[in-house]
Amino acid sequence: MTTTLAGKVALVTGGSRGLGAAIAKRLAHDGAAVALTYTSSPQKAAQVVRDIEVAGGKALAIRADSADVEAVKHAVTETVNTFDRLDILVNNAGVAVVAPIDQFSIEEFDRLVAVNIKGVFVATQEAICHMGEGGRIIMLGSVSSDFITPYVGLSVYALTKGAIASFTRGLTRDLGSRGITVNNIPPGPIDTDMNPADGSFAVEVTKLTALSRYGQADEVAGMVSYLASPEAAFVTGASLKIDGGSNA
């Protein structure tokens, strides 16, 4: 473990697997106490907590569906009650539905908006009540938001992530006077269980990258850790792509 984030407390939404798990472990590795939310993977969430604790860190798993306003509020409250503060919020939880626009149901649309937009708003609004100078809000967006939408069926997902990019810019002005930074990380193709490097889209998506490969979750986690650190104190309002050159 390092001490870059020693004394800090982080909340990572959707932290039981994939990018969220990698981010939670990296922040803990760098010294932060970490709370993570999960919806339907208690065993995986518990394993992330065990991994962090075995490595000498502090962690807490909280069941909270990001579409549930009260559950999101409770997750922030429980984090603060357990660790006495909150310095870093990573809005990682998200869902994706791939379907042509004329086949997209209202139920699917509502679910994407509830998790990808409303859940981020609620978590952020609650978190900033506990943050002081040096607080960090870090969004996990997507290159589909305003850079590249590589295949059919991503229009609604891109809509929600575009909202997050705009929300980031607006929050930068809202929170700048309080010394809280707000940044967005739009990943390109990252090898996770939701978008595996050997999945049905992988061959075509890999061709779009300059590096001819999928990224790894740890590579995104490294950027999150940087933005959470004192070194990034003057970085705010940025969208920092990690996409292997997909939009080059």
Residue, then its C-alpha position, 0 to 999 in steps of 0.5 A: m500500500t501507498t500513502t497518497l490518499a492516507g486519511k481520505v475516505a472514498l465511496v465507489t458506486g457499483g464497486s463489486r465487479g469490473l471497473g468499480a472493483a478495480i477502482a475500489k482496490r486501487l484507492a484502498h491500495d493508495g491509502a483511502a478507506v473505501a465504501l462500495t455499493y452493489t445491487s445484486s452481487p453480495q458475494k463479489a462485493a464481500q470478496v472486494v472487501r476481503d481483498i482490501e482488508v487482507a492487503g491492510g486496508k479498510a472497506l465497507a460494502i453497502r447494498a444500494d441500487s443506484a436507481d433507488v433514491e433513498a438507497v443512494k442517500h443511505a449509502v452516503t450516510e452509512t459511509v460517513n457514519t462508518f468512516d467519519r468523513l467523505d472526501i472522494l465520490v466515484n460515480n461508477a455505477g451504470v447500466a447499458v442496454v443495446a437496442p435500435i431506437d425503434q425497439f427501445s422500450i420505455e422501461e429500458f429508457d427509464r432504467l438507464v436514466a434512473v441509474n446513469i443520470k438520477g443516481v449520479f445526481v443524488a449521490t453527488q448532491e448527498a456527498i457534497c454535504h460532507m465534503g470540504e476543501g480538497g473534495r473530489i467528484i469523479m464520473l465514469g462516463s463513456v467515449s460514446s457520449d460525445f466522441i465516438t459511438p461505434y455501433v448501432g443501438l447505443s443512442v440512449y446509453a450515449l444520451t445518458k453519458g452525454a448528460i454526465a459530461s455536461f453535468t461535470r462541466g456545470l458542477t465544476r462551476d458550482l463547486g469550484s469556490r468550495g475547493i471541490t474538483v469534478n472530472n469525467i473519465p470516458p473509457g473506451p473499450i475496457d475488458t470487463d464482464m459487461n464488455p469482454a475483450d472476447g465478446s461479440f463486439a470485440v473484433e470490430v471495436t478493437k479495430l477502432t483503437a490505435l493500440s489494437r487492444y482493449g484496455q484493462a480495468d486497472e488502467v482506468a483505476g490508475m486515472v481515478s487514483y490520480l484525479a483523487s490525489p493531491e497532484a490533481a488539485f488543479v484539474t477540474g472540469a476535464s474529460l480525460k479519455i482512456d480509449g486506446g486512441s479510439n478517437a484519435 
